[in-house]
């Protein structure tokens, strides 16, 4: 299966689209639709103040990335990232999924990572064909740092609606 245009639009809406490299809240150089430019940067500790040496904040943006990416380039990067999530959803949820279920699981995974999907009750309920349980499971993922975030509540509601469509 492939993510639909509706799924791609939902991911862009919730993630945002940036044509210039920026540091995400986790201090990682990011471009486009949440694409981390240097995954190896994540192995470094988060800078919490003081000297930045040896932390994510000390990581310099490479010369070739110090530019504005075109909309086509951003879409190509997103398409490559989506292929990984599509394959992961197919592997972890091998049953017959509707397009809406598949899209919701891809969007959820894009946000939490495939490890998040693998450990979730959303996946377990999907594999038992428990749609209501899967939707309840989605709504458990609305917090970051122990606080409920309105943006995550909206995203999970959108994913739940897509899942049931």
C-alpha positions in Angstrom: 0.0 0.0 0.0 0.9 3.6 -0.5 0.1 6.7 1.5 -2.7 8.7 -0.1 -2.5 12.4 -1.0 -4.8 12.9 2.0 -2.3 11.3 4.3 0.6 13.4 2.8 -1.4 16.6 3.2 -2.3 15.7 6.9 1.4 15.0 7.7 2.4 18.3 6.1 -0.3 20.1 8.0 0.7 18.7 11.4 4.5 18.6 10.9 4.8 21.9 9.0 6.9 22.4 5.8 10.2 24.3 6.0 12.3 25.1 2.9 15.3 26.2 4.9 17.2 24.0 7.4 16.3 24.7 11.0 16.9 23.1 14.4 13.9 21.2 15.6 13.0 21.2 19.4 15.4 18.2 19.8 18.2 20.4 18.5 18.6 18.4 15.3 19.2 20.0 11.9 15.9 19.4 10.0 14.5 20.2 6.6 11.2 19.9 4.7 8.6 17.9 6.6 10.4 16.8 9.7 13.4 15.2 7.9 16.5 15.0 10.0 19.5 15.9 7.9 22.2 14.2 10.1 20.8 11.2 12.0 24.2 10.7 13.6 23.7 14.1 15.4 21.0 12.4 17.6 23.8 10.4 19.3 25.1 13.5 20.9 23.6 14.9 24.1 21.1 17.7 24.1 22.6 21.1 25.0 21.2 22.4 28.3 23.2 25.5 28.7 26.9 26.4 29.2 29.5 25.3 26.7 27.9 23.7 23.6 31.0 21.7 22.6 30.2 18.0 22.2 26.5 18.6 22.1 23.9 18.7 19.3 24.1 22.5 19.3 27.8 22.4 18.3 26.9 20.5 15.1 27.5 22.7 12.1 25.2 22.8 9.1 27.1 21.5 6.1 27.7 23.9 3.3 25.6 22.0 0.7 22.6 22.2 3.0 22.9 26.0 3.7 20.3 27.0 1.1 16.6 27.1 0.4 15.1 23.8 -0.9 12.6 23.9 -3.7 9.0 22.5 -3.1 9.9 19.6 -5.5 13.0 18.8 -3.4 10.9 18.9 -0.2 8.3 16.6 -1.8 11.0 14.1 -2.9 12.5 14.0 0.6 9.1 13.4 2.1 8.3 10.7 -0.5 11.6 8.9 0.4 10.8 9.2 4.2 7.2 8.0 3.6 8.4 4.8 1.8 10.1 3.7 5.0 7.0 4.3 7.1 4.8 2.6 4.5 7.0 -0.5 4.6 7.0 -0.5 8.3 3.2 -0.3 8.6 2.8 -3.1 6.1 5.3 -5.3 8.0 3.7 -4.6 11.4 0.1 -4.7 10.4 -0.1 -7.4 7.8 -3.8 -7.8 7.7 -6.3 -6.2 5.2 -6.3 -2.5 6.0 -8.5 0.1 4.6 -6.8 3.1 2.9 -7.9 5.2 5.9 -6.5 2.8 8.5 -3.2 2.6 6.5 -2.9 6.4 6.2 -3.7 6.9 9.9 -1.0 4.4 10.9 1.5 6.0 8.5 0.8 9.5 9.9 1.0 8.1 13.5 4.3 6.4 12.8 5.7 9.5 11.1 5.2 11.3 14.3 6.2 8.6 16.9 8.5 6.5 14.8 8.1 2.9 13.8 9.3 1.8 17.2 6.4 3.8 18.7 3.9 2.0 16.4 5.5 -1.4 17.2 5.1 -0.9 21.0 1.6 0.6 20.8 -1.8 -0.7 21.6 -2.8 1.0 18.3 -0.9 -1.8 16.4 -2.1 -4.5 18.7 -5.8 -3.5 18.3 -5.4 -3.0 14.5 -4.0 -6.6 14.2 -7.0 -7.9 16.2 -9.4 -5.9 14.0 -10.5 -3.8 17.0 -11.1 -0.5 15.4 -12.6 1.2 18.5 -9.6 0.0 20.5 -7.2 1.3 18.0 -8.8 4.8 18.1 -8.8 4.8 21.9 -5.1 3.8 21.6 -4.4 6.8 19.3 -5.8 9.2 21.8 -3.3 8.0 24.5 -0.5 9.7 22.5 -1.4 13.4 23.2 1.4 14.3 25.6 5.0 15.4 25.4 7.1 16.0 28.4 4.2 14.9 30.6 1.9 17.7 29.3 -1.0 17.3 27.0 -0.4 19.4 23.9 -3.3 20.8 21.9 -1.5 20.2 18.6 -1.1 16.5 19.5 -4.8 16.2 20.5 -5.8 17.7 17.1 -3.4 15.4 15.3 -4.7 12.3 17.0 -8.3 13.3 16.4 -7.5 13.7 12.7 -5.8 10.3 12.6 -8.7 8.7 14.4 -11.1 10.2 11.9 -9.0 9.0 9.0 -8.6 5.5 10.6 -12.4 5.1 10.8 -13.0 6.5 7.3 
